[in-house]
Amino acid sequence: MTKPLNDRVVLITGASRGIGRQIALTAAEQGAAVVIAAKSDTAHAKLPGTIHSVAEEVRQRGGKALPLRLDVRDDHSIEAMMCAVESEFGRLDALVNNAGAIRLEGAADLEMKRFDLIHMINTRAVLACTKAALSLLEKSDNAHVLSLAPPLNLSPDWLGRYAPYTVTKYGMTLLSLGMAEEFRDRRIAVNTLWPRTTIATAAVEFEVGADYLARSRTPQIVADAACRILSTPPIELTGQSLVDETYLRSCGVTEFDVYRHDAAGGELALDLFVDA
């Protein structure tokens, strides 16, 4: 059976755990060679997963893995990563901007150094990584940039609660929509993807509490949506802000209970910036 991402090279930032890890594993199962890029190259006492442990999981699934230490705040680190990808593969078919930072505090309380951090890891990194990847993406006949960012929701409820974090995520989306138009003639698709519900990850547990895990879905739903997007011809899908469940339904998927983290967890919790 043909694998949708066979012989594709997919680079995922923040791929040592959570959603990034699952996208890496799913892409590998679908035939892709996977570049696993993240800061975590040594084990953390409280957070499992490194670029090397995920690389081994990819290889166990029969995939090719290239683990690379990356700090998305550092342009030299980004450039070194792209040089390594070019040396290893000679091209890049997809960049998944998954690395992210979250702090749910209002403007009055958030320290500026924390805002600078989440801005650099969220908004700035999308631009920096995409710019650095352009020359490699242009060598592909199926080039994609996919960023984990939400549809723009200008409800005062979302803007008023944690405006600093919100503006960094919406900045990712605005950059993506703009780059989709800028790169359309280069045949590079640029889209965003966001989960409809909370996803059971360490980040969710840390920031909003363990109680949400039972009402969350697994990272697999985001990974399945992401890999469908990456296997779609760029001319057919670009400049879109996609939500995982909605997009999968448009592709004919009807069974979503398989994605529940806890089958007895009750009503699913909507993710940030999603109203229904």
Kinemage of the C-alpha trace (Angstrom):
@kinemage 1
@onewidth
@group {chain A} dominant
@subgroup {mainchain}
@vectorlist {calphas} color= white
{ca met a 1} P 0.000 0.000 0.000
{ca thr a 2} L 1.295 3.462 -0.929
{ca lys a 3} L 2.283 5.594 2.030
{ca pro a 4} L 1.052 9.211 1.773
{ca leu a 5} L 4.380 10.748 2.816
{ca asn a 6} L 6.668 8.220 1.184
{ca asp a 7} L 10.134 9.643 0.457
{ca arg a 8} L 9.247 13.049 1.934
{ca val a 9} L 11.519 14.923 4.327
{ca val a 10} L 9.607 16.470 7.218
{ca leu a 11} L 11.199 18.766 9.799
{ca ile a 12} L 9.333 19.265 13.078
{ca thr a 13} L 10.374 21.775 15.723
{ca gly a 14} L 9.594 21.011 19.350
{ca ala a 15} L 9.492 17.330 18.410
{ca ser a 16} L 10.907 15.765 21.579
{ca arg a 17} L 7.517 15.265 23.229
{ca gly a 18} L 3.772 15.921 22.996
{ca ile a 19} L 2.196 16.891 19.694
{ca gly a 20} L 5.542 17.299 17.928
{ca arg a 21} L 6.610 13.781 18.871
{ca gln a 22} L 3.348 12.303 17.640
{ca ile a 23} L 3.551 14.132 14.312
{ca ala a 24} L 7.078 12.742 13.925
{ca leu a 25} L 5.944 9.166 14.600
{ca thr a 26} L 2.895 9.402 12.353
{ca ala a 27} L 4.881 10.973 9.516
{ca ala a 28} L 7.443 8.178 9.818
{ca glu a 29} L 4.709 5.539 9.681
{ca gln a 30} L 3.503 7.201 6.481
{ca gly a 31} L 6.924 6.912 4.867
{ca ala a 32} L 8.628 10.220 5.686
{ca ala a 33} L 12.186 10.796 6.789
{ca val a 34} L 11.853 12.912 9.914
{ca val a 35} L 14.064 15.675 11.255
{ca ile a 36} L 13.449 15.824 15.006
{ca ala a 37} L 14.431 19.295 16.178
{ca ala a 38} L 14.188 20.509 19.777
{ca lys a 39} L 16.243 21.833 22.702
{ca ser a 40} L 15.817 18.585 24.623
{ca asp a 41} L 18.890 16.538 23.756
{ca thr a 42} L 19.368 15.223 27.312
{ca ala a 43} L 16.798 13.680 29.627
{ca his a 44} L 14.780 15.953 31.911
{ca ala a 45} L 13.869 14.808 35.429
{ca lys a 46} L 10.187 15.746 35.079
{ca leu a 47} L 9.549 15.790 31.323
{ca pro a 48} L 10.150 12.547 29.419
{ca gly a 49} L 11.493 12.593 25.882
{ca thr a 50} L 14.505 13.871 23.975
{ca ile a 51} L 15.331 14.266 20.307
{ca his a 52} L 17.273 11.007 20.581
{ca ser a 53} L 14.480 8.988 22.213
{ca val a 54} L 12.016 10.138 19.547
{ca ala a 55} L 14.564 9.359 16.818
{ca glu a 56} L 14.794 5.818 18.176
{ca glu a 57} L 11.002 5.508 18.151
{ca val a 58} L 10.982 6.634 14.525
{ca arg a 59} L 13.612 4.042 13.604
{ca gln a 60} L 11.651 1.329 15.398
{ca arg a 61} L 8.806 2.146 13.022
{ca gly a 62} L 11.096 1.670 10.066
{ca gly a 63} L 11.622 5.376 9.426
{ca lys a 64} L 14.738 7.443 8.928
{ca ala a 65} L 15.418 9.981 11.684
{ca leu a 66} L 17.783 12.919 11.997
{ca pro a 67} L 17.805 14.316 15.561
{ca leu a 68} L 19.068 17.898 15.782
{ca arg a 69} L 19.380 20.150 18.800
{ca leu a 70} L 17.606 23.431 18.060
{ca asp a 71} L 16.952 26.660 19.904
{ca val a 72} L 14.322 28.455 17.807
{ca arg a 73} L 15.321 31.764 19.447
{ca asp a 74} L 18.818 31.543 17.976
{ca asp a 75} L 19.300 32.308 14.278
{ca his a 76} L 22.671 30.535 14.243
{ca ser a 77} L 21.051 27.402 15.669
{ca ile a 78} L 18.359 27.557 12.990
{ca glu a 79} L 20.912 28.027 10.209
{ca ala a 80} L 23.023 25.131 11.498
{ca met a 81} L 19.930 22.930 11.479
{ca met a 82} L 19.115 23.798 7.871
{ca cys a 83} L 22.710 23.139 6.821
{ca ala a 84} L 22.511 19.704 8.462
{ca val a 85} L 19.236 18.955 6.661
{ca glu a 86} L 20.727 19.991 3.331
{ca ser a 87} L 23.816 17.867 3.932
{ca glu a 88} L 21.741 14.823 4.893
{ca phe a 89} L 18.841 15.051 2.432
{ca gly a 90} L 19.524 17.829 -0.082
{ca arg a 91} L 15.981 19.149 0.217
{ca leu a 92} L 13.062 19.673 2.572
{ca asp a 93} L 9.421 18.889 1.811
{ca ala a 94} L 7.725 20.139 4.966
{ca leu a 95} L 8.466 22.391 7.915
{ca val a 96} L 6.187 21.980 10.922
{ca asn a 97} L 6.512 24.926 13.320
{ca asn a 98} L 5.368 23.133 16.447
{ca ala a 99} L 7.699 24.568 19.100
{ca gly a 100} L 5.775 26.838 21.430
{ca ala a 101} L 5.715 28.561 24.790
{ca ile a 102} L 2.659 29.348 26.881
{ca arg a 103} L 1.958 31.599 29.862
{ca leu a 104} L -1.664 32.347 30.657
{ca glu a 105} L -1.379 35.686 32.427
{ca gly a 106} L -2.909 39.075 31.752
{ca ala a 107} L -1.016 42.123 30.551
{ca ala a 108} L -0.860 43.638 34.036
{ca asp a 109} L 0.822 40.586 35.565
{ca leu a 110} L 3.076 39.130 32.879
{ca glu a 111} L 6.747 40.040 33.215
{ca met a 112} L 8.260 41.561 30.088
{ca lys a 113} L 11.073 39.024 30.028
{ca arg a 114} L 8.436 36.281 29.897
{ca phe a 115} L 6.631 38.044 27.053
{ca asp a 116} L 9.916 38.358 25.163
{ca leu a 117} L 10.425 34.621 25.592
{ca ile a 118} L 7.000 33.524 24.344
{ca his a 119} L 7.147 36.034 21.493
{ca met a 120} L 10.499 34.663 20.326
{ca ile a 121} L 9.465 31.010 20.604
{ca asn a 122} L 6.017 31.516 19.082
{ca thr a 123} L 5.826 34.418 16.614
{ca arg a 124} L 9.435 35.150 15.744
{ca ala a 125} L 10.399 31.492 15.341
{ca val a 126} L 7.747 30.950 12.667
{ca leu a 127} L 9.290 33.698 10.573
{ca ala a 128} L 12.901 32.771 11.306
{ca cys a 129} L 12.517 29.044 10.641
{ca thr a 130} L 10.416 29.548 7.520
{ca lys a 131} L 12.848 32.060 6.037
{ca ala a 132} L 15.758 29.729 6.707
{ca ala a 133} L 13.933 26.787 5.096
{ca leu a 134} L 12.890 28.534 1.870
{ca ser a 135} L 15.801 27.515 -0.329
{ca leu a 136} L 15.343 23.858 0.638
{ca leu a 137} L 11.564 23.943 0.298
{ca glu a 138} L 11.889 25.352 -3.211
{ca lys a 139} L 13.586 22.100 -4.239
{ca ser a 140} L 10.458 20.130 -3.350
{ca asp a 141} L 7.458 19.429 -5.589
{ca asn a 142} L 5.246 19.164 -2.488
{ca ala a 143} L 6.425 21.949 -0.194
{ca his a 144} L 4.517 22.781 2.982
{ca val a 145} L 4.900 25.033 5.989
{ca leu a 146} L 2.493 24.161 8.784
{ca ser a 147} L 2.372 26.072 12.063
{ca leu a 148} L 0.512 25.091 15.218
{ca ala a 149} L -1.491 28.281 15.626
{ca pro a 150} L -5.191 29.121 16.070
{ca pro a 151} L -7.752 30.682 13.761
{ca leu a 152} L -8.101 34.382 14.496
{ca asn a 153} L -10.825 34.854 17.099
{ca leu a 154} L -11.208 38.513 18.048
{ca ser a 155} L -13.728 37.888 20.794
{ca pro a 156} L -13.107 40.241 23.732
{ca asp a 157} L -13.250 37.170 25.956
{ca trp a 158} L -10.040 35.756 24.483
{ca leu a 159} L -8.344 39.091 24.035
{ca gly a 160} L -9.083 40.172 27.588
{ca arg a 161} L -7.952 37.059 29.411
{ca tyr a 162} L -4.339 36.638 28.342
{ca ala a 163} L -3.611 39.204 25.660
{ca pro a 164} L 0.196 38.796 25.680
{ca tyr a 165} L 0.080 35.052 24.923
{ca thr a 166} L -2.828 35.535 22.534
{ca val a 167} L -1.004 38.104 20.438
{ca thr a 168} L 1.993 35.783 20.034
{ca lys a 169} L -0.213 32.948 18.766
{ca tyr a 170} L -2.287 35.207 16.522
{ca gly a 171} L 1.005 36.630 15.244
{ca met a 172} L 1.926 33.133 14.077
{ca thr a 173} L -1.361 32.917 12.212
{ca leu a 174} L -1.069 36.343 10.608
{ca leu a 175} L 2.457 35.594 9.443
{ca ser a 176} L 1.284 32.289 8.001
{ca leu a 177} L -1.631 33.840 6.109
{ca gly a 178} L 0.681 36.494 4.716
{ca met a 179} L 3.397 34.045 3.724
{ca ala a 180} L 0.827 31.834 2.015
{ca glu a 181} L 0.156 34.662 -0.430
{ca glu a 182} L 3.809 35.677 -0.719
{ca phe a 183} L 4.948 32.118 -1.468
{ca arg a 184} L 1.992 31.052 -3.625
{ca asp a 185} L 3.951 31.522 -6.857
{ca arg a 186} L 6.781 29.454 -5.381
{ca arg a 187} L 4.311 26.586 -4.910
{ca ile a 188} L 4.934 26.477 -1.154
{ca ala a 189} L 1.763 25.899 0.837
{ca val a 190} L 1.506 27.696 4.188
{ca asn a 191} L -1.251 26.817 6.649
{ca thr a 192} L -1.979 26.704 10.363
{ca leu a 193} L -3.504 23.903 12.423
{ca trp a 194} L -5.109 24.046 15.863
{ca pro a 195} L -6.846 21.448 18.044
{ca arg a 196} L -10.561 21.866 18.702
{ca thr a 197} L -10.164 20.338 22.170
{ca thr a 198} L -7.379 20.384 24.695
{ca ile a 199} L -4.702 17.797 24.000
{ca ala a 200} L -3.310 15.553 26.731
{ca thr a 201} L 0.285 16.774 26.979
{ca ala a 202} L 2.644 17.765 29.757
{ca ala a 203} L 2.194 21.414 28.760
{ca val a 204} L -1.578 21.238 29.301
{ca glu a 205} L -1.133 19.474 32.622
{ca phe a 206} L 1.387 22.066 33.804
{ca glu a 207} L -0.433 25.204 32.630
{ca val a 208} L -4.140 24.410 33.154
{ca gly a 209} L -4.080 21.398 35.478
{ca ala a 210} L -4.278 17.610 35.455
{ca asp a 211} L -8.082 17.723 35.645
{ca tyr a 212} L -8.151 18.693 31.975
{ca leu a 213} L -6.323 15.556 30.848
{ca ala a 214} L -9.382 13.326 31.297
{ca arg a 215} L -11.387 15.723 29.119
{ca ser a 216} L -8.731 15.949 26.422
{ca arg a 217} L -7.873 14.116 23.245
{ca thr a 218} L -4.560 12.470 22.469
{ca pro a 219} L -1.941 14.127 20.242
{ca gln a 220} L -2.812 11.573 17.563
{ca ile a 221} L -5.729 13.650 16.261
{ca val a 222} L -3.438 16.606 15.563
{ca ala a 223} L -0.840 14.315 14.005
{ca asp a 224} L -3.395 12.690 11.715
{ca ala a 225} L -4.673 16.082 10.570
{ca ala a 226} L -1.139 17.411 10.092
{ca cys a 227} L -0.015 14.486 7.959
{ca arg a 228} L -3.111 14.737 5.764
{ca ile a 229} L -2.310 18.399 5.179
{ca leu a 230} L 1.332 17.627 4.363
{ca ser a 231} L 0.311 14.987 1.822
{ca thr a 232} L -2.037 17.365 -0.039
{ca pro a 233} L -0.713 19.089 -3.197
{ca pro a 234} L 0.264 22.668 -2.248
{ca ile a 235} L -1.877 24.180 -4.987
{ca glu a 236} L -4.965 22.608 -3.387
{ca leu a 237} L -4.495 23.783 0.196
{ca thr a 238} L -2.794 27.003 1.270
{ca gly a 239} L -3.625 30.108 3.269
{ca gln a 240} L -5.977 28.233 5.598
{ca ser a 241} L -6.410 28.308 9.378
{ca leu a 242} L -7.527 24.747 10.041
{ca val a 243} L -8.978 23.051 13.128
{ca asp a 244} L -8.106 19.371 13.493
{ca glu a 245} L -11.590 17.873 13.924
{ca thr a 246} L -13.222 20.121 11.345
{ca tyr a 247} L -10.519 19.388 8.795
{ca leu a 248} L -10.618 15.632 9.390
{ca arg a 249} L -14.408 15.638 9.009
{ca ser a 250} L -13.985 17.401 5.654
{ca cys a 251} L -11.692 14.510 4.673
{ca gly a 252} L -14.392 11.958 5.514
{ca val a 253} L -13.339 10.964 9.028
{ca thr a 254} L -16.367 10.231 11.220
{ca glu a 255} L -14.988 8.311 14.216
{ca phe a 256} L -13.447 10.521 16.889
{ca asp a 257} L -13.891 8.518 20.092
{ca val a 258} L -10.606 6.767 19.304
{ca tyr a 259} L -8.832 10.036 20.039
{ca arg a 260} L -10.118 10.413 23.598
{ca his a 261} L -7.429 10.356 26.257
{ca asp a 262} L -9.918 8.939 28.771
{ca ala a 263} L -13.017 7.161 27.503
{ca ala a 264} L -14.826 7.977 30.755
{ca gly a 265} L -13.610 11.545 30.964
{ca gly a 266} L -16.917 13.287 30.340
{ca glu a 267} L -17.475 16.270 28.056
{ca leu a 268} L -14.410 17.257 26.095
{ca ala a 269} L -12.803 20.598 26.989
{ca leu a 270} L -12.516 23.107 24.157
{ca asp a 271} L -9.049 24.448 23.506
{ca leu a 272} L -8.059 28.093 23.786
{ca phe a 273} L -9.539 30.408 21.154
{ca val a 274} L -12.235 27.871 20.205
{ca asp a 275} L -15.834 28.805 20.974
{ca ala a 276} L -17.669 25.661 19.831
